[in-house]
Amino acid sequence: MTAVPARAWAVTAGGTAVNLCLGILYGWSVWKAALVPSDKSKYGQPMEGLNAGWTYLDDAQGTWAYAICGVVFALFMIPGGRLQDRYGAKIGATLGGLFLAAGCIIAGLMKSYEGLVIGFGVFGGIGMGLGYAAATPAAVKWFHSSRRGLIVGLVVAGYGAAAVYISPLADYLIRNHGLTGSFVGLGILFAVVVVIAGQLLNPPPAGYVAPAPAPGATGALPPPVAGTRIDFSANQMLRTWQFYALVFLFIGSAQSGLLVIANAKSLLTDAAGKTGFFAENAWLLVTFIGVVNATGRIGTGRYSDRIGRLNAYALNGMVSAVCLFIAPWVIAEKNVLMLFAIIGVMAWQYGGSLALMPAMTADYYGPKNLGLNYGLVFAGWGVAFFVPQLAGYIKRETGQWDGAFYLSAGLLVAAVLASRIIRKPVSAAPIA
């Protein structure tokens, strides 16, 4: 087997670095904790001190910028994918970094709910969609399909791991420089890093064939099935029922992770109380989620190469669903260690799905048009934001998270059941 060229690993590293900045979304609960007071009487009241000019939000308002960012992110994966397929990954990554920076700065300077929606929600979502669409396909094209799960896992792990440093950094900036300082400072940092890292996202040269493992080697794949369509266009993909099944699988797996990511600090406060070590350092749960989220992407990607994508999806999903069902009891019992454990499982499942879905899209429809094809499948991730948004209303009206967790668990179980009937699309038509 010919060795994979060093440039392939440079592209992988560049994609990971880009995602380490785009993953600011996973630190949202740190900002939400500063924006939404535990005392409901403060809703709508002006802040003081470093945050003078800002106004406190309620639970539902505190989730809207996060939810809108996710929806816009998913929508702009589609034009981002088309940019990547037609013009290469560098343009998408550069534009992504600039839009994200502009969004953070707008959110910080406007000091308002509307500014958060426009800046973080809309501009930030555009930047994330354009940048994320560039990073993964750029790396996948350099590697054989037998390593697809691992490579996708490495690149998207950057997005999950972002919370590891963004959470404590944002917490520090908010405490010492206020909400405005945190948004503006991180916006400038991300613009610089994403634009520079994006220049590493070089496509393979014309005629490049990814090195394959030797026959019989670990990870070697069987020869292609006769009649299998190797590279589907977006229009061809949309005519297969498997596309809609993959979107549903994405909704089911993503919504449960997005639920806990949006509310991590609040969940820990509910379980640990409003005073004490964890109350003062609730960002620790956000960081923990980031570590497990990133690890789950690499780990799931690796074992999905061995046991199959759908088997890995079902395994992760069922264990996570059990944790979702017992989460209300864990919070009521004030068991902080158990809360870390079950949320860790949820984070692994969520991270794993973000390695599985692009790998399955490439497995089913080929790598040639992966940017646009995965952008369309990624719509399921955007739709999944309705669960954390609905959870905000449930918490505001009932004072508890129970209904949100039961809804999330039911959706995940439905998705796992659906994964048992999906099969790779096969056509006897000539290869497109």
Protein Blocks (a to p, Z undefined) as FASTA:
>chain_A
ZZddfklmmmmmmmmmmmmmmmmmmmmmmmmmmmmcfblklgopacehjlgoiacddfkl
mmmmmmmmmmmmmmmmmmmmmmmmmnojklmmmmmmmmmmmmmmmmmmnopaklmmmmmm
mmmmmmmmmmmmmmmmmmmmmpcfklmmmmmmmmmmmmmmmmmmmmmmmmmmmmmnojml
mmmmmmmmmmmmmmmmmmmmccddehiacddddehiahiacdddehiafbacfklmmmpf
klmmmmmmmmmmmmmmmmmmmmmmmmmmmmnopedjklmmmmmmmmmmmmmmmmmmmmmm
mmmmmnopklmmmmmmmmmmmmmmmmmmmmmnopaklmmmmmmmmmmmmmmmmmmmmmmm
mmmnojklmmmmmmmmmmmmmmmmmmmmmmmmmmmmnopaklmmmmmmmmmmmmmmmmmm
gccdddfbdcZZ
